[in-house]
């Protein structure tokens, strides 16, 4: 069979981190004869070489190439390209891992769209990854119609013939940004690039020790010398004009301006920060004109203008102000409607604990930035204004899996509001309403079992900052928080507040014991009643559909038995018939059995009530913490039993003493 995909992994002293990568390769849905793996060991000095040789001996489709250390990551990947036999070649970092179906899905998507390059959705665990690129599938993406240029890491699939046709290789020697040079050229030369956005293909992780190459401090002179090589690729493959300016703006924004903003700048040693500024300014003044500046957001354009004007101290002052910016959100409502959770909230930026304000100058909205007169004059000379496009402000609400960082955007409707702040200034508060359907939120598929956290992201005037939602909430929200049974087969989706901060999260399919600690804890035992032979319990549970496995109640007593009955969910009441013949004369614990799609059977949870059925068959519901009733006191006419004779009590003491002595010996 033809090899579909060759996976190339450059390896150098990965330690334990390679194991997750290996495990993900062994879980691939492609069969072993459909893909091959090349570990290119770049002179590792730890136990890695022996471990890789062991893997190759155990798995015929795993191969190891040992070579002397090259000092950088480019040459090992080139070696892998030369050895590859697959139709596509995918590059993977040794400390990252793949989704179980990643190779198959990316290959099929690439073949279906005749793509030279296939970009699979990425998740960042402790590190940033592109967000906008993966909102939707993009079968015919280009650098003009999609934000491809935001993703310049090589963790993609490349058609092997395409690489060979253009003799594309990573740069030789020890250098940074070789990935930028390689991937930018691939984007510009490819006849077709396909972006797979509805399946999480690649997990980009941060090591516990923070030793990832991209996290290490770099030499500014060498770094920006290498960056110019990426700009040279763009210059050689594009004409002067809007496209080139758009592509250049990616490096201006990400590699230059953002390094000189907020806490990212302030946490650097002063001498290093100044050296970084000088090298950045060199590239900006050499390569970027007004057309590039115009392609970045307003606040980024201000920083770029200050760089060009050589106003480093003004940049630091602005960074100190921006370091105080914080996104805030207030949860106003939660409501289940037909199996979908509607989430209402407000969002706003704050600066140093106070709402961010904007200035009004006639019909113009302006940024209220702390700039000196000299800085304002320099910006005016570059035709850079302080216009604040608040009308384009927006919010996203993202649902993100806590374990693997898989995330999906929820549909959100926004309402932009202006609030007067006095002296010709105003605040902007964004009211929003998001809808979460657990059965379609994962790009049309159900959310997987687990904990899903909700993250609010505010985007305005060049700031894009994220926060959690729920710690600040309206007085009525707690009463609106109920669990829901959705889907087919049914499963429970439980909104809850996280420990400590009290943020909003979702427990999907009873991943934890939150049903008992959260939802059931809201149940008022005093409101539970028995009506004839039916027990009715005030349990906050929303039922999205009438079909599917039933909810059940079970009445149980240790060493006696367990008796279950189908229950009816009506609004916030769960009711079920009592099997009185089996329960008569005893006190019974009550459990609720909620369907679980992952388990394939109900999961039972203890309720805070017990059912007591007397000898006549009359039943009542009591708080489970109510102590058992004491035996009735004997009437005055009853005689107390006669005390034991003195000789029997003495014999008992002697026996206990002998027994204790025997145990000690």
C-alpha positions in Angstrom: 0.0 0.0 0.0 1.2 3.5 -0.8 2.4 5.5 2.2 0.0 8.4 2.7 1.8 10.5 5.3 5.4 10.7 6.5 5.8 12.2 9.9 9.2 13.9 10.5 10.2 14.6 14.1 13.4 16.4 14.9 14.5 15.1 18.3 17.1 16.4 20.8 17.1 15.5 24.5 13.3 15.5 24.8 13.3 13.4 28.0 9.8 12.4 29.2 8.1 14.8 26.8 8.6 12.5 23.8 6.3 9.9 25.3 3.1 11.9 24.7 4.1 12.4 21.1 4.8 8.7 20.7 1.5 7.7 22.3 -0.4 10.0 20.0 1.3 8.4 16.9 0.4 4.9 18.1 -3.2 6.0 18.4 -3.6 7.2 14.9 -6.6 6.1 12.9 -4.4 5.5 9.8 -3.1 1.9 9.8 0.6 1.3 10.2 1.1 0.6 6.5 -0.5 3.9 5.6 2.0 6.2 7.4 5.6 6.2 8.6 7.4 8.1 11.3 11.0 9.3 11.1 12.6 10.4 14.3 15.7 12.3 13.4 17.9 12.2 16.5 20.2 15.3 16.4 22.9 13.9 18.6 20.9 13.5 21.8 23.0 12.9 24.9 20.2 11.5 27.2 18.4 8.2 27.0 16.6 9.2 23.9 18.6 7.3 21.3 18.1 3.9 23.0 14.4 4.7 23.5 13.9 5.5 19.8 15.8 2.4 18.7 13.5 0.3 20.9 10.4 1.9 19.3 11.8 1.2 15.8 12.3 -2.4 16.8 8.8 -2.8 18.1 7.0 -0.9 15.3 8.1 -1.5 11.7 6.6 1.9 10.5 8.8 3.8 13.0 12.3 4.7 11.8 15.3 6.4 13.5 18.0 8.4 11.8 20.9 9.2 14.1 23.2 12.1 13.3 25.8 14.3 14.9 24.4 17.4 16.5 23.7 20.2 14.1 23.2 22.8 16.8 19.7 23.7 15.6 16.5 22.2 14.4 16.6 22.8 10.7 19.0 20.1 9.4 17.2 17.2 11.1 14.0 18.1 9.4 15.7 18.3 6.0 17.1 14.8 6.6 13.5 13.7 7.2 12.3 15.2 4.0 15.0 13.3 2.1 13.9 10.0 3.7 10.1 10.5 3.4 8.1 8.3 1.0 4.6 9.5 1.8 2.4 11.6 -0.5 2.4 14.2 2.3 5.1 15.1 4.9 4.1 16.4 8.3 6.5 18.0 10.8 5.9 17.5 14.5 7.8 18.8 17.5 9.0 16.0 19.9 7.2 17.6 22.9 3.9 18.1 21.1 1.3 15.6 20.1 -1.5 14.8 17.6 -5.2 14.2 17.7 -6.1 10.6 17.3 -7.4 11.1 13.7 -5.2 14.0 12.8 -3.1 12.3 10.1 -6.2 10.7 8.4 -8.3 13.8 8.5 -5.6 16.2 7.3 -4.6 13.7 4.5 -8.2 13.3 3.3 -8.8 17.0 3.5 -5.7 17.7 1.5 -6.5 15.1 -1.2 -10.1 16.3 -1.5 -8.9 19.9 -2.1 -5.8 19.0 -4.1 -3.8 21.0 -1.5 0.0 21.5 -1.5 -0.2 22.6 2.2 -2.7 21.4 4.8 -3.0 23.4 8.0 -4.7 21.5 10.9 -6.4 23.2 13.8 -4.0 23.7 16.8 -4.5 24.1 20.5 -2.0 25.8 22.7 -1.4 24.4 26.2 0.4 27.2 28.0 1.4 28.9 24.8 -0.5 31.1 22.2 -1.7 29.7 18.8 -3.7 31.5 16.0 -7.4 31.8 16.8 -9.1 33.5 13.9 -7.6 31.1 11.3 -9.4 28.1 12.7 -12.9 29.6 13.1 -14.1 27.7 10.0 -12.8 25.2 7.4 -11.1 27.0 4.6 -10.6 24.6 1.6 -9.1 27.2 -0.7 -7.2 29.5 1.6 -4.7 32.1 0.4 -2.6 34.8 2.1 -5.1 37.2 0.6 -8.4 35.7 1.8 -7.4 34.1 5.1 -5.1 35.0 8.0 -2.6 32.2 7.0 0.3 34.5 7.8 -0.6 34.3 11.5 0.5 30.6 11.5 4.2 30.3 10.6 5.2 27.2 12.6 5.9 24.2 10.4 3.4 21.8 12.1 1.5 21.2 8.9 1.3 18.7 6.0 3.2 19.5 2.8 2.8 17.6 -0.4 6.2 15.9 -0.9 6.2 16.5 -4.7 5.5 20.2 -3.9 8.6 20.4 -1.6 10.7 18.6 -4.2 9.5 20.7 -7.1 10.6 23.9 -5.4 13.6 22.2 -3.6 12.1 23.7 -0.4 14.3 23.1 2.7 14.7 24.6 6.1 17.7 27.0 6.4 21.0 25.3 7.3 22.9 26.3 10.3 22.1 27.7 13.7 19.4 30.3 13.2 16.0 31.5 14.5 12.9 32.1 12.4 13.9 29.4 9.8 10.3 28.2 10.2 9.0 31.7 9.1 11.2 31.6 5.9 10.1 28.0 5.0 6.4 28.4 5.7 6.0 31.9 4.2 7.6 30.6 1.0 5.3 27.6 1.0 2.2 29.7 1.3 3.3 32.0 -1.5 4.3 29.2 -3.9 1.4 26.7 -3.2 -1.4 26.5 -5.7 -3.8 25.4 -2.9 -3.7 25.7 0.9 -6.5 23.9 2.9 -7.2 24.8 6.5 -9.0 22.2 8.6 -10.7 24.0 11.4 -13.3 21.6 12.7 -11.0 18.9 14.1 -8.2 19.5 16.6 -5.1 18.1 15.0 -2.2 19.4 16.9 -1.4 20.2 20.5 1.3 22.8 21.0 2.5 22.5 24.6 4.7 24.3 27.1 7.1 22.2 29.0 6.9 22.2 32.8 10.4 23.5 33.0 9.7 26.3 30.3 12.6 25.0 28.2 10.8 25.2 24.8 13.1 26.9 22.3 10.7 29.7 21.6 10.6 30.7 25.3 14.3 31.4 25.6 15.7 34.9 25.5 17.4 35.6 22.1 20.1 37.7 20.7 18.3 40.7 19.2 20.9 41.3 16.5 20.8 37.7 15.2 17.1 37.4 15.6 16.2 40.5 13.5 18.9 39.6 11.0 17.0 36.3 10.5 13.7 38.1 10.4 14.9 40.1 7.4 15.3 36.8 5.6 11.6 36.1 6.0 10.8 39.6 4.7 13.1 39.0 1.8 11.0 35.9 0.8 7.9 38.0 0.8 9.6 40.7 -1.2 10.8 38.2 -3.8 7.5 36.6 -4.3 5.1 39.6 -4.2 4.7 42.9 -5.9 4.8 46.2 -4.0 1.3 47.1 -2.8 -1.4 46.1 -0.4 -0.7 42.3 -0.3 3.0 42.8 0.6 2.0 45.5 3.1 -0.5 43.1 4.7 2.1 40.3 5.0 4.8 42.6 6.3 2.3 43.8 9.0 2.3 40.4 10.5 6.0 40.7 11.5 5.5 44.4 12.6 2.6 43.4 14.8 3.8 40.1 16.3 7.6 40.3 16.4 8.1 44.0 17.0 5.2 46.1 18.3 3.8 43.4 20.7 7.3 42.9 22.2 7.3 46.6 23.3 3.9 46.7 25.0 2.6 46.2 28.5 4.1 43.8 30.9 5.9 42.0 28.1 8.3 45.0 27.8 8.3 46.0 31.5 9.5 42.6 32.7 12.6 42.7 30.6 15.9 43.9 32.0 16.4 47.6 31.1 19.6 47.1 29.0 18.1 44.2 27.1 14.9 46.0 26.4 16.8 49.0 25.0 18.9 46.7 22.7 15.7 45.0 21.6 14.1 48.4 20.8 17.2 49.5 18.7 17.1 46.4 16.6 13.3 46.6 16.1 13.6 50.3 15.1 16.3 49.3 12.5 13.9 47.0 10.7 11.0 49.4 11.0 12.8 52.3 9.5 14.5 50.1 6.8 11.6 48.1 5.6 8.2 49.4 6.6 6.3 52.4 5.2 2.9 54.0 6.0 1.1 51.2 4.1 2.4 48.6 6.6 1.5 50.8 9.6 -2.0 51.2 8.3 -2.5 47.4 8.4 -2.2 47.1 12.1 -4.8 48.1 14.8 -4.9 51.7 16.2 -3.0 51.1 19.4 -0.4 49.0 17.6 -0.1 51.8 15.0 0.7 54.3 17.8 3.5 52.1 19.1 4.9 51.7 15.6 4.9 55.4 15.2 6.7 55.9 18.4 9.3 53.3 17.3 9.8 55.2 14.1 10.2 58.5 15.9 12.8 57.0 18.3 10.7 57.8 21.4 11.6 54.8 23.6 10.7 56.5 27.0 7.2 57.3 25.6 6.9 53.6 24.7 7.8 52.6 28.2 5.2 55.1 29.7 2.5 53.7 27.4 3.5 50.2 28.4 3.1 51.0 32.1 -0.4 52.3 31.3 -1.4 49.3 29.2 -0.1 46.9 31.9 -3.1 48.1 34.0 -5.7 47.2 31.4 -8.0 44.3 32.5 -11.0 42.8 30.7 -14.1 42.3 32.9 -17.3 40.5 32.5 -20.5 40.2 34.4 -22.9 37.3 34.0 -26.5 38.5 33.9 -28.5 35.4 33.0 -28.6 31.7 32.3 -31.5 29.9 30.8 -32.1 26.5 29.2 -34.4 26.7 26.2 -35.0 23.5 24.2 -31.7 21.9 25.2 -29.7 25.1 24.5 -28.1 27.2 27.2 -28.5 31.0 26.7 -25.8 33.0 28.5 -26.3 36.8 29.0 -23.4 38.9 30.0 -21.8 42.4 29.9 -18.1 43.1 29.1 -15.9 46.1 29.6 -12.3 47.1 29.8 -10.9 48.6 33.0 -7.6 50.5 33.6 -6.1 50.3 37.1 -9.5 49.3 38.5 -11.6 52.0 36.8 -13.6 51.7 33.6 -11.6 52.6 30.5 -12.7 55.9 29.0 -12.5 57.4 25.5 -12.5 61.1 24.6 -15.0 62.7 22.3 -13.9 65.5 19.9 -16.9 66.6 17.9 -17.8 63.6 15.8 -14.6 61.8 16.5 -14.0 59.2 19.2 -10.4 59.2 20.5 -8.1 57.0 22.5 -7.3 58.4 25.9 -3.6 57.4 25.9 -1.0 58.9 28.3 1.3 60.5 25.6 3.6 63.5 25.9 3.2 66.5 23.7 6.4 65.4 21.8 4.9 62.0 21.2 1.6 63.5 19.9 3.5 65.9 17.6 5.6 63.0 16.2 2.5 60.9 15.5 0.8 63.8 13.8 3.8 64.2 11.6 3.3 60.6 10.5 -0.4 61.0 9.9 -1.1 58.6 12.8 -4.2 59.7 14.7 -5.7 58.6 18.0 -9.0 57.6 16.4 -10.8 54.9 18.5 -13.0 52.6 16.3 -15.2 51.7 19.2 -18.0 50.9 16.8 -16.0 47.8 15.7 -15.6 46.5 19.3 -16.7 42.9 19.7 -16.7 40.0 22.2 -16.2 36.3 21.8 -17.3 33.6 24.2 -15.2 30.5 23.9 -15.9 27.1 25.4 -12.6 25.3 26.1 -11.9 21.8 27.3 -9.9 21.9 30.5 -7.7 18.9 29.8 -6.6 19.3 26.2 -7.4 23.0 25.4 -9.8 22.1 22.6 -11.9 25.2 22.1 -14.9 26.4 20.1 -16.5 29.8 19.5 -20.1 30.2 20.5 -22.5 32.3 18.4 -22.8 35.7 20.1 -25.0 38.8 19.5 -23.6 42.0 20.8 -25.0 45.4 21.8 -22.5 48.3 22.0 -23.5 50.8 24.7 -22.0 54.2 25.5 -22.1 55.4 29.1 -21.3 59.0 29.9 -18.2 59.5 32.0 -18.1 63.3 32.3 -15.9 66.0 30.8 -16.5 65.0 27.2 -15.6 61.3 27.8 -17.5 58.1 27.7 -17.2 54.4 28.6 -18.1 51.5 26.4 -19.9 48.5 27.8 -20.8 45.6 25.5 -24.0 43.7 26.2 -24.0 40.2 24.7 -26.1 37.0 24.4 -24.4 33.7 23.6 -26.1 30.4 22.8 -24.5 27.0 23.7 -26.0 23.9 22.3 -24.1 21.0 23.9 -25.0 18.7 20.9 -23.6 21.0 18.2 -21.1 23.4 19.9 -18.0 21.3 18.8 -18.1 22.5 15.2 -21.5 20.8 14.6 -20.7 17.8 16.9 -21.5 17.2 20.6 -19.1 18.5 23.3 -17.0 15.6 24.6 -17.2 14.3 28.1 -15.3 16.4 30.6 -15.0 19.9 32.1 -15.5 22.8 29.7 -14.5 26.3 30.9 -16.1 29.5 29.4 -13.7 32.3 28.4 -14.7 35.8 27.5 -12.5 37.7 25.0 -12.9 41.4 24.4 -11.6 42.9 21.2 -11.5 46.7 20.9 -9.1 49.3 19.3 -6.2 46.9 19.1 -6.6 45.2 22.5 -7.6 41.6 22.6 -7.7 40.3 26.2 -9.3 37.3 27.8 -11.0 36.6 31.1 -13.2 34.1 32.8 -17.0 34.7 33.2 -19.2 34.1 36.2 -17.2 35.3 39.3 -19.2 38.6 38.9 -22.9 37.8 38.4 -26.4 39.1 39.0 -28.4 38.2 42.0 -30.9 36.0 40.1 -28.3 34.0 38.2 -27.9 31.3 40.9 -31.6 30.5 40.8 -31.3 30.1 37.0 -28.4 27.6 37.2 -29.9 24.2 36.6 -28.6 20.9 35.1 -30.0 19.7 31.8 -30.4 16.3 30.1 -29.6 16.7 26.4 -28.8 14.6 23.3 -29.5 11.1 22.2 -28.4 9.1 24.1 -29.0 11.4 27.0 -26.3 12.9 29.1 -26.2 15.5 31.8 -24.8 19.0 31.3 -24.3 20.8 34.5 -23.3 24.5 34.8 -21.4 25.1 38.0 -19.2 27.7 39.8 -15.5 26.8 40.1 -13.9 26.5 43.5 -12.4 29.7 44.7 -13.0 32.3 41.9 -16.5 31.0 41.2 -16.2 31.1 37.4 -18.7 29.4 35.2 -17.9 26.0 33.8 -19.8 23.0 32.4 -19.5 19.4 33.6 -20.5 17.3 30.5 -21.7 13.8 31.1 -21.0 13.6 34.8 -17.2 13.8 34.5 -17.0 14.7 38.2 -19.2 14.3 41.3 -20.6 17.9 40.8 -24.2 16.7 40.5 -24.2 15.8 44.2 -22.1 18.7 45.4 -23.7 21.3 43.2 -27.1 20.6 41.8 -28.4 18.3 44.4 -27.1 20.6 47.1 -29.7 23.1 45.9 -32.5 20.8 46.7 -34.7 21.8 49.7 -35.7 18.6 51.6 -38.6 20.5 53.2 -40.2 21.0 49.8 -40.2 17.2 49.0 -43.6 15.6 49.5 -45.4 12.3 49.1 -48.7 12.5 47.4 -50.5 9.1 47.9 -48.0 6.6 46.5 -45.9 9.2 44.5 -42.9 11.0 45.8 -42.2 14.5 44.4 -38.7 16.0 44.8 -37.8 19.6 43.9 -34.7 18.9 41.9 -33.3 21.6 39.5 -33.1 19.5 36.3 -34.1 20.6 32.8 -35.2 17.9 30.3 -34.4 18.8 26.7 -36.3 16.0 25.1 -38.9 13.4 26.2 -37.3 10.5 24.4 -34.2 8.5 25.4 -33.3 6.7 28.6 -35.5 7.5 31.6 -34.4 9.2 34.8 -34.9 6.8 37.7 -35.2 7.0 41.4 -33.9 4.2 43.6 -34.8 3.4 47.2 -32.2 1.4 49.1 -31.3 0.1 52.5 -28.1 -1.7 53.4 -28.5 -5.5 53.8 -32.2 -5.2 52.8 -32.4 -4.3 49.1 -32.6 -1.7 46.3 -35.9 -0.9 44.5 -36.0 1.4 41.5 -38.8 3.2 39.7 -38.9 5.3 36.5 -39.2 9.0 37.2 -40.9 11.9 35.4 -39.1 15.2 35.0 -41.5 18.2 34.9 -39.9 21.6 35.1 -37.9 21.5 38.4 -39.7 18.5 39.9 -38.8 14.8 39.7 -41.5 12.4 40.7 -41.8 8.6 40.8 -44.1 6.0 42.2 -43.1 4.4 45.5 -42.9 0.6 45.6 -44.7 0.6 49.0 -45.0 -3.1 49.4 -41.2 -3.5 49.5 -40.6 -0.3 51.5 -43.2 -0.7 54.3 -41.9 -0.4 57.9 -38.4 1.0 57.2 -36.4 4.1 56.3 -34.8 4.2 52.8 -32.0 6.3 51.2 -33.0 7.8 47.9 -30.7 8.0 44.8 -31.3 9.4 41.4 -30.1 7.6 38.3 -29.2 9.9 35.5 -28.3 8.5 32.0 -24.7 8.8 30.9 -23.8 8.4 27.2 -20.1 7.6 28.0 -21.0 5.0 30.6 -23.8 3.4 28.6 -25.8 3.1 31.8 -27.1 5.4 34.5 -24.9 7.0 37.2 -26.5 7.0 40.6 -26.2 10.0 43.0 -27.4 10.1 46.6 -30.1 12.7 47.3 -30.3 14.7 50.5 -33.6 13.0 51.5 -34.8 9.7 52.9 -38.2 8.1 52.5 -39.8 6.6 55.7 -42.7 4.2 55.3 -44.5 3.2 58.5 -46.1 -0.2 59.3 -49.4 1.0 57.8 -47.8 1.9 54.4 -48.0 5.7 55.0 -44.9 7.4 53.6 -43.1 10.7 54.2 -39.9 12.4 53.1 -37.3 13.6 55.6 -33.9 15.3 55.5 -31.3 12.5 55.2 -29.4 14.0 58.2 -32.4 13.6 60.5 -31.3 11.1 63.2 -33.2 7.9 63.5 -36.2 8.0 65.8 -35.5 6.8 69.3 -37.5 3.8 70.7 -40.6 4.9 72.6 -40.2 5.2 76.3 -41.8 2.5 78.5 -45.0 3.5 80.3 -44.9 4.2 84.1 -46.7 0.9 84.7 -43.9 -1.2 83.2 -41.3 -2.6 85.7 -37.6 -2.2 85.1 -35.7 -5.5 84.8 -34.1 -6.8 88.0 -30.4 -6.0 88.3 -27.9 -8.9 87.8 -26.8 -10.7 90.9 -23.5 -9.4 92.5 -21.7 -12.8 91.9 -22.5 -12.6 88.2 -21.1 -9.0 87.9 -17.9 -10.0 89.8 -17.4 -13.0 87.5 -17.7 -10.8 84.4 -15.1 -8.4 85.7 -12.7 -11.3 86.5 -13.2 -12.8 83.0 -12.4 -9.4 81.3 -9.3 -8.9 83.4 -7.9 -12.4 82.5 -8.7 -11.8 78.8 -6.8 -8.4 78.8 -3.8 -10.0 80.6 -3.7 -12.8 78.0 -3.7 -10.2 75.1 -0.9 -8.2 76.6 1.3 -11.4 77.0 
